[in-house]
Amino acid sequence: MTTVLLVRHGLTAVTGKILLGWTPGVSLDERGRRQASDLAGRLGNIPLAAIVSSPLERCRETAGTIAARRPDGPQAPDGAQPVAVDERFGECRYGDWTGQELAVLAKDPLWAVVQSHPSAVVFPGPEGEALRDTQARGVTAVREWNDRLGPDATWLLCSHGDVIRTIVADALGMHLDMYHRVTIDPCSLTVIRYGERRPFVRRINDIGGDVAELLPPPPEPAGQAATGDGGGDGAAGPSAGAGAASRPALGPDEVVGGGAGSYPPPAGGAAV
């Protein structure tokens, strides 16, 4: 089974306030860099066949932080791994909505349609994209990378909240009109395993905890046949919740473009 680790980029100064879309030149802020560093530490022992990113800066910076802290191996000599960029994992093209405040967009009549019937929406303007096309390009790209890397690979994709939510909706067999029910916080980890017959969503919006189940299994002793566990495509390691650290309460992430999510401030610091 090919395992895909889907990571949303870390926080920027305007995450949850502005609908960034493809706005260039937006980098992680101090909180986002800290989030990326924390996640890189959590994933530091997980071998990755590839690290793939959206072309936008906030994703490339997040992926680059993870790529710089890899276990030494063929994919990551000296503990650093290259990051491949795939435009198909770029943010939804929001057209004329790009760069506008979410509080302003909420007054647009189209906003209610986006929230209740997103599969019908094409964002306004010549550069606007249909959300269903965002999903199609993202899902197609994931499956092409799965085929390229093979059934035993684990690889990481760094993308955007809406893109990841549409990929999760596809894996769950969920209609796109319900994708708002999936929360994807900044720098969260979502894990999908793709088998021959169906995908299995192992984690959604994980913002802290043990990732030991993502390690490859130890090799079978010589001469011992693999027994499996009778689970077919669903066979996988221990429960994702085993040993998980306590997590902060999550806030709603129900708007297009995602929200800033729940990010605990450093000890003694002010709330963010």
Buried (B, 14 or more C-beta within 10 A) or exposed (E): BBBBBBBBBBBBEBBBBBBBBBBEEBBBBEBBBBBBBBBBEBBEEBBBBBBBBBBBBBBBBBBBBBBBBBBEEEBBEEEBBEBBBBEBBBBBBBBEBBBBEBEEBEEBEEBEEBBEEBBEBEBEEEBBBBBBEBBBBBBEBBBEBBEEBEEEBBBBBBBBBBBBBBBBBBBBEBEBBEBBEBBBBBBBBBBBBBBEEEBBBBBBBBBBBBBEBBEEEEEEEEEEEEEEEEEEBBBBEEEBEEEBEEEEEEBEBEBBBBBBBBBEEEEEEEEE
